[in-house]
Amino acid sequence: MGHHNSHGKKERYFQRLTLSERIQHIILFTSTTLLIFTGFMVYGERWAVEMMGAAGAKIFWWRGLIHRIAAVGVISVCLFHLL
């Protein structure tokens, strides 16, 4: 691949990551961010969860589900990378 710059010289461009590598990085970044965010929610103050009443229990249930899905994402990327 090449492109001529304003000085008439041909510049070379290189693809840094393949499509597969870009997808892996997106999944890894998103999953890791979700794991951190939902993991910190466990250390939240009990009174804050209790203050939300029934919604607090529902939010905590969703937190656990999202945390597990994110964990599957990280593990999947690691296993795919090893293959």
Stockholm file with secondary structure:
# STOCKHOLM 1.0

chainA/1-83         MGHHNSHGKKERYFQRLTLSERIQHIILFTSTTLLIFTGFMVYGERWAVEMMGAAGAKIFWWRGLIHRIAAVGVISVCLFHLL
#=GR chainA/1-83 SS CEEECTTSCEEECCCCSCHHHHHHHHHHHHHHHHHHHHHHGGGSCHHHHHHTTHHHHHHHHHHHHHHHHHHHHHHHHHHHHHC
#=GC SS_cons        CEEECTTSCEEECCCCSCHHHHHHHHHHHHHHHHHHHHHHGGGSCHHHHHHTTHHHHHHHHHHHHHHHHHHHHHHHHHHHHHC
//
